[in-house]
Every structure is written in structure tokens, then in C-alpha cells.
Amino acid sequence: MNIIQVDFPASQYIAEETPKKQIYLHHTAGSPNGVGTFGWWASNTERVATCVSISGIGKGCVDGQIVQGFSSKFWAYHLGLQKTTFSSRKIPFQQLDKISIGIEICNWGNLRESNGKFYNYVGKEMTDGIIKLDKPYKGFTYFHSYTDAQIESVKQLLLLWNKRYNIPLDYCEDIWDITPRALKGEAGVFTHNSVRRDKIDIYPHPKMIEMLKSLK
């Protein structure tokens, strides 16, 4: 695997080894630079991060490069859990951040179409890497495409952590919306959507789904 280590302040994560049962897939809704993602996290004081990010296509980036800031044995806040999400489903709240590993894919996410042009959420025009889904997801049809190299890097990380932590890799269709399985802390691979209705990461990219299904 193409992994580089970055100097990430120990104050930005919790260096406590915790059992790992879940993996959550995120995207940044930002630039393609995985190193820059850690730089952004280092600039805040909330200890919000994932242990790895995956770079995309862009100046100074290596497509699919895995950037690691801290060990997957440790944890940081990456889910932004809301207690009402648990209570409304009569599920006891638990800090899933502690028992999960996050993967952050560098990607702009959902796009807005206007007069044949496509714009990300900050209003920047996107001219390449655009994918149209067969049916809208959370109100959006067009997205910034995950690259083949990024999807392959996600695959390699999932296989690694399956071997290291015995996290099952079975694909389940319910990961694209809030699922009680995730909230209950059941073992498996999920998306940020699995615990947050207001999130759109990751989205159901056909090649990502194909990859996830292939791991069973």
C-alpha cells in the first residue's frame, strides 16, 4: 500500500487503545490533498480527525495515496454523533468514535448543475471527475467521482483492518441511511450516513459499491 506518515499533533487525537468493531467511510467535501486535510485538522482544537485520508487528483497529490496521522489503534471524534438519533430509536447512546476507524476520502462530494456547468458547495466550477448517478441520492444526481486509485486504497485498508481487528466486510444495503446496526455498535463497514441523516458521505458510487460487494 502507498502510505505516508505525517506529523500530526498528539493533542488532536486520543492515544488510547480501544477495541475496533466498525469502519466508517467519509469524504472531506474538500480539496484532493490528503496531507492538507491533516493540516486543516491540526489547526482546530476539537480533536476531530480520522487516522487516514486518501488523496485524489490534484497539484502536488498522488492519486490514491494513503496519508496516516495516527495509529488505527487510537481514536478521535469523526462521527459527530447526536444523542437524539439514538433516543428516537430507543437505542442507548454509546461513543462509537472509540470503537471505530474512519477513512477520509479527499473528494468534493455532491455537485449542483446550472446551465450545463457543475459547481461544488463552495461555488467552484468542476470541469472533470463528474459522475451522474442513475437515481438521485439525498436530492443530488451529480457528484465528484471517487477515483479508481482511491477506491483501491479503501479496499486495501478494509482488507488490512479485517485481518488486524477481525472486522467483517459483508456488504449491506442499509449503510446509505441511518441504520440501527451502526447505532447499536454492531461490527461491520458503514458510511457517515449510517449515523447522521444530515450527511452525504460517502455517496453510493457504483464502483465503490462493486468493490465493497467483492470483499464478502
C-alpha positions in Angstrom: 0.0 0.0 0.0 1.1 3.5 -0.8 1.1 5.0 2.8 2.9 8.1 4.0 3.1 9.3 7.6 2.6 12.9 8.6 3.5 14.7 11.8 0.1 15.1 13.5 -0.1 16.7 16.9 -0.8 14.2 19.7 -3.2 16.7 21.2 -5.5 16.2 18.1 -6.4 12.6 18.9 -6.8 10.3 21.9 -3.9 8.0 22.3 -5.9 5.3 24.0 -6.0 1.8 22.5 -9.7 0.7 22.1 -11.2 -2.4 20.6 -12.3 -1.8 17.0 -15.5 -3.2 15.7 -16.6 -0.7 13.0 -15.2 1.2 10.0 -16.8 4.4 8.7 -16.3 5.8 5.2 -16.2 9.6 4.9 -15.3 12.1 2.3 -13.9 15.5 3.0 -16.1 17.8 0.8 -12.8 19.5 0.1 -9.5 19.5 -1.8 -7.7 16.4 -3.1 -4.7 16.9 -0.8 -4.6 14.2 2.0 -1.7 15.9 3.7 -3.5 19.2 3.6 -6.5 17.5 5.3 -4.4 16.7 8.3 -3.1 20.2 8.3 -6.6 21.5 8.5 -7.5 19.2 11.4 -4.3 20.2 13.2 -5.5 23.8 13.0 -8.6 23.2 15.2 -8.8 22.2 18.8 -11.7 19.8 18.7 -9.8 16.6 18.2 -11.8 15.9 15.0 -9.9 13.6 12.6 -9.7 10.1 11.1 -6.5 8.1 11.3 -6.1 8.2 7.5 -7.0 10.3 4.5 -6.8 9.3 0.8 -5.5 11.9 -1.7 -7.2 12.4 -5.1 -6.1 14.0 -8.3 -4.6 17.5 -8.0 -1.5 19.5 -8.0 1.1 18.1 -5.6 -1.0 15.0 -4.9 -0.5 11.3 -5.6 -3.9 9.8 -6.6 -4.9 7.1 -4.1 -2.0 7.9 -1.7 -2.9 7.0 1.9 -1.9 9.6 4.4 -1.7 8.5 8.1 -1.7 10.8 11.0 -2.0 8.4 13.9 -2.5 4.6 14.5 -5.8 2.9 13.9 -5.5 1.6 17.5 -6.2 5.1 18.8 -9.3 7.3 18.2 -10.6 10.8 17.5 -14.0 12.3 17.0 -15.1 11.7 13.4 -18.8 11.0 13.6 -20.4 14.0 15.3 -23.0 11.7 17.0 -26.3 13.2 18.1 -27.9 11.6 21.2 -31.4 12.2 19.8 -30.6 9.9 16.9 -30.2 7.1 19.4 -33.1 8.0 21.8 -35.6 8.4 19.0 -34.9 4.8 18.1 -34.8 3.6 21.7 -31.2 2.7 21.4 -28.8 3.5 24.3 -26.2 6.1 23.3 -22.6 5.0 23.0 -19.5 6.7 21.8 -19.0 4.9 18.6 -15.9 7.0 17.8 -14.0 4.9 20.3 -14.8 1.5 18.7 -14.5 2.6 15.1 -11.9 3.5 12.5 -12.5 6.3 10.0 -11.4 6.6 6.4 -11.5 10.1 4.8 -11.5 10.2 1.0 -10.5 13.6 -0.4 -13.5 14.5 -2.6 -15.8 17.4 -3.2 -19.0 15.3 -2.9 -22.3 16.5 -4.2 -22.4 19.0 -7.1 -25.0 21.5 -8.3 -25.8 21.7 -12.1 -26.6 25.1 -13.7 -26.8 25.7 -17.4 -24.7 22.6 -18.2 -22.0 23.5 -15.7 -21.3 21.9 -12.3 -20.4 23.5 -9.1 -19.3 22.2 -5.7 -20.8 23.5 -2.5 -18.5 26.5 -2.2 -19.4 27.6 -5.7 -16.2 26.4 -7.5 -16.9 25.1 -11.0 -15.9 21.4 -11.5 -14.8 20.5 -15.1 -13.7 16.9 -14.7 -14.2 13.9 -12.5 -18.0 14.3 -12.6 -20.4 11.3 -12.2 -24.1 11.1 -12.7 -25.9 8.6 -10.6 -28.7 6.5 -12.0 -31.0 7.9 -9.4 -30.7 10.9 -7.0 -29.1 10.4 -3.6 -30.3 12.7 -0.9 -31.5 15.1 -3.5 -28.4 15.1 -5.7 -27.7 13.4 -9.0 -24.2 14.7 -9.8 -21.2 14.1 -7.7 -17.4 14.5 -7.8 -16.3 11.0 -8.7 -14.1 8.9 -6.4 -11.0 7.8 -8.4 -10.2 4.2 -9.2 -7.0 4.6 -7.2 -8.9 5.9 -4.1 -11.4 3.0 -4.3 -8.5 0.6 -4.5 -6.8 2.2 -1.4 -10.1 1.9 0.5 -10.2 -1.8 -0.4 -6.6 -2.4 0.8 -7.4 -0.6 4.1 -10.5 -2.6 4.7 -8.7 -5.9 4.0 -5.9 -4.8 6.4 -8.2 -4.0 9.2 -10.3 -7.1 8.6 -7.1 -9.1 9.2 -5.9 -7.0 12.1 -9.2 -6.4 14.0 -11.5 -9.1 12.6 -14.0 -6.5 11.4 -16.4 -8.3 9.0 -16.6 -6.9 5.4 -20.0 -8.1 4.4 -21.8 -5.5 2.3 -25.3 -4.4 3.5 -27.6 -2.0 1.6 -28.7 -0.2 4.8 -25.4 1.7 5.1 -26.6 4.5 2.9 -29.1 5.7 5.6 -29.3 5.7 9.4 -29.2 2.0 10.4 -29.8 0.6 13.9 -27.0 -1.8 13.3 -24.5 1.0 13.3 -26.1 2.8 16.3 -26.0 -0.4 18.3 -22.3 -0.8 17.7 -22.6 -3.9 15.5 -19.4 -4.9 13.7 -19.0 -4.0 10.1 -18.3 -1.4 7.4 -20.6 1.7 7.4 -20.8 5.2 5.9 -21.2 8.5 7.7 -24.8 8.4 6.5 -25.3 5.3 8.8 -25.4 7.5 11.9 -26.1 11.0 10.5 -29.1 11.9 8.4 -27.6 15.3 7.6 -24.5 13.9 6.0 -23.9 12.9 2.3 -20.7 10.9 2.7 -19.9 8.8 1.2 -22.4 8.6 -1.6 -23.3 5.3 -3.5 -20.7 5.4 -6.2 -21.2 2.3 -8.5 -17.6 1.3 -8.5 -17.4 1.8 -4.7 -20.4 -0.5 -4.2 -18.9 -3.0 -6.6 -15.7 -3.1 -4.6 -17.5 -3.4 -1.3 -19.5 -6.3 -2.6 -16.4 -8.1 -3.8 -15.0 -8.3 -0.3 -17.6 -10.7 1.0 
